[in-house]
Amino acid sequence: MRRMPTPAFDPERFRREARAVVDWIADYWRTLEPRPVRSQVAPGDVRAQLPPHAPNEPEPLSAVLADLDRVIVPGLTHWQHPAFFAYFPASTSGPSILGELLAAGLGVQGMLWSTSPACTELETHVLDWLRELLGLPERFASSGVGGGVIHDSASSGLLCALVAARERATHLQSNRHGLAQTERPLVAYASAAAHSSFDKGARIAGLGDAWARRIAVDARGRMDPGALAAAMDADLAAGRVPCFVCATVGTTASGAIDPVPEIAAVVARHGAWLHVDAAWAGAAALCPELRPPLVAGAEAADSWGFNPHKWLLVNFDCHALWVADRTWLVQALATRPDYLRNAATDSGGVVDYAEWQVPLGRRFRALKLWLTLRMLGAEAIRGRIRAHVAWAGEFASWVAADPRFELLAQPSLSLVCFGLRAGDAASRRLLDRLNAGGTAFLSQATVGDRFALRLAVGAALTERRHVEAVWAEFSRLAAEAAQSA
Ligand SMILES: *Cc1c(COP(=O)(O)O)cnc(C)c1O
């Protein structure tokens, strides 16, 4: 009997169709600039153009690509657009996408060392490279009791660090794993400007909002170590266990950098776990001249994480997390059912990354980091980061020199928070008008008690002229608003 071709897994068909998809992507990049940065569709517009039921019969790729152009692309906000300055960048690069494609093509599950040894070892190795490139302390190297792991997101990294901290704190009181609350509640701390993933992590880890404390910040958005010490001391005196402190290097609103060395001294007095969330800013530690404030105090941290998927030209998702002592993470998350039993795990001589994360299965994410670092080289990545920082600095100087505008926070790396001196309502209207124009896209933040426009430079395609153009547009719109007022 003749073997039927398997359309789902036919190498020759894939070769042909993959080329068409790669061409489609290359054309998309080439034609990004004239498109409106932000999607213009209304809720429901996209679904209204999709058939109500899934097809029974196969359709050709050409039909799908036609719908991609017709239905999907108009419903996109173009995160890779050179004038995308909102939130934080979700940067990507050709090599990273090729790594993603290879990961999908190989289709391996790297949950255990034994389920695909190269998947685990490449990840360990590339994170050792990255640790060295960022100038992070030796204690995070895999050669000791620490090491790195790739998570999907900074939120997952924080959750796992918190669960490891919980394990360490409760281990001292009982030998039952995974215990969130004993008679003495565990308490976690982060600054008022820390990311919302802190609250989410505390809820999931069973501490809850009640025992997730937000610590006051100074005028520049940095955690006040004195207020942290007071809160931890008060909790201890009340019979609670100060368990986990998350310091932020580069807050989401304004890029503020917590004083990690001072925080570490407070944390050490309580024997609590210190986690550093450097999700966005961490990438800049690749540049030695930008590094010192970003890694200060890291030698006292129990865990340190950042998102290569934000500013390191690696596509989403890729969060790098290092722990100084993997014991607690593994003790908290290892379950070791019979059906996964294998000689390598039993030997104790390998890393099983399923024990460092929430899901069991895991993708071969190290490939995209490996291809990005190898095919671009660290120096080219540094060059992009330096350019972004320099252009943001120029933008900040234009803001500062214009009497209509003011800086609302000290510029941080490639992030500038600013507003109109005419007040928050005027700033809000200005942002709405700029975004409605479609030539650029920015988001907002609350800085102090002010409404701030927030320019985050970091898309791989951004050039200086795009930063100049968005300033010219702000200037024009501000003049127009003054005229009509
Ligand atoms: C972006 C960001 C996060 C959350 O990142 P995810 O990877 O999307 O979970 C956490 N902390 C900070 C400081 C961030 O900027």
The ligand as an SDF file (V2000), in Angstrom:
LIG
                    3D

 15 15  0  0  0  0  0  0  0  0999 V2000
    7.9000   44.5790   32.4970 C   0  0  0  0  0  0  0  0  0  0  0  0
    8.1680   44.4440   33.9370 C   0  0  0  0  0  0  0  0  0  0  0  0
    7.7370   43.3220   34.6520 C   0  0  0  0  0  0  0  0  0  0  0  0
    6.8140   42.2760   34.1010 C   0  0  0  0  0  0  0  0  0  0  0  0
    7.3140   41.6250   33.0330 O   0  0  0  0  0  0  0  0  0  0  0  0
    6.6940   40.2770   32.4620 P   0  0  0  0  0  0  0  0  0  0  0  0
    7.8870   39.6140   31.9190 O   0  0  0  0  0  0  0  0  0  0  0  0
    5.7240   40.7030   31.4370 O   0  0  0  0  0  0  0  0  0  0  0  0
    6.0440   39.5350   33.5810 O   0  0  0  0  0  0  0  0  0  0  0  0
    8.1250   43.2090   35.9690 C   0  0  0  0  0  0  0  0  0  0  0  0
    8.8910   44.1500   36.5500 N   0  0  0  0  0  0  0  0  0  0  0  0
    9.2960   45.2480   35.8990 C   0  0  0  0  0  0  0  0  0  0  0  0
   10.1360   46.2640   36.6110 C   0  0  0  0  0  0  0  0  0  0  0  0
    8.9350   45.4330   34.5710 C   0  0  0  0  0  0  0  0  0  0  0  0
    9.3430   46.5440   33.9240 O   0  0  0  0  0  0  0  0  0  0  0  0
  1  2  1  0
  2  3  1  0
  2 14  2  0
  3  4  1  0
  3 10  2  0
  4  5  1  0
  5  6  1  0
  6  7  2  0
  6  8  1  0
  6  9  1  0
 10 11  1  0
 11 12  2  0
 12 13  1  0
 12 14  1  0
 14 15  1  0
M  END
$$$$
